Amino acid sequence: MLLEAAGRGIFARFSEEKEAAKDRSLRERRTVVSVAGNYQKDLDQPLSTIEAGTMQITSLAVDEKHIYFSSGSNDILKVYDKNGRLIASKNYVGGGRNALCLDEQTLYTISSDKKVLLLNKSDLAPKGELTDDRIKEPLGVDDSFIYTGFQGYKIGIYDKESRAFIRTVGHHVSDIIAVCPDGRNVYSADSSFIQVTDQKGNITANMPSGGVVCSMALDQRCVYVSLYDGRIRIIDKISGANIREISAGHGGLSAIAVDDQRIYYGSVRSGIRVFSKR
């Protein structure tokens, strides 16, 4: 009897301690923890999730109203509004990773035969193409130019209006995973490094990515990098310092895009997860 009572008391204390540990763990996962050098690790849950079935999201882009994503493995391009409602869908043979970008009127993507396809954003109707056997994924655009992966681990630059080849910039030691221009510089990433090239073609920075790069996006202040282990790193453009880190997914290939307030992270297991920039 005494042994049974003692056992029950020990079990009750163990259960209480276990529950308290669970509560502490939950609080820790919902807290932004500051560590040395203004670096933050953020384990918050997403604001929302847009379901995309079991599709492998290989490219992702956003504008003020819509989310655009493609799956090279499923040969499909889809457009959702930001509430998760499907707006349009188009079957096409896509060109793989980080091969989707936007300007005000046009959606740009790369086909499997390495053509840059120009589509109307409103209805995904074709409006032109850029053909060059040297083109590879990834793809980026700014107000004046189209940027693509290119032979020799470089970036090819094409005039947006004439679609004429202009020059190459940058130089990586392995395949380029993502390219993002911001009007002043071109940011490109291979699996391990982020390279910054100015408009004259001078390489001004090489930053370690902190992991195996899957995708990259920019805003005025920061570089957003999705990594193979499921993390998003947010890096200050000027200093190169790591500002924040988000545990975003389960790992594997992913795609990333940003708007003024939010980060959009697409992967095969968890649809498109939406995180706050703040």
Summary of the structure (lengths in Angstrom):
residues: 278
radius of gyration: 21.9
end to end distance: 57.3
largest distance: 90.8
contacts: 886
relative contact order: 0.13
helix: 11%
strand: 50%
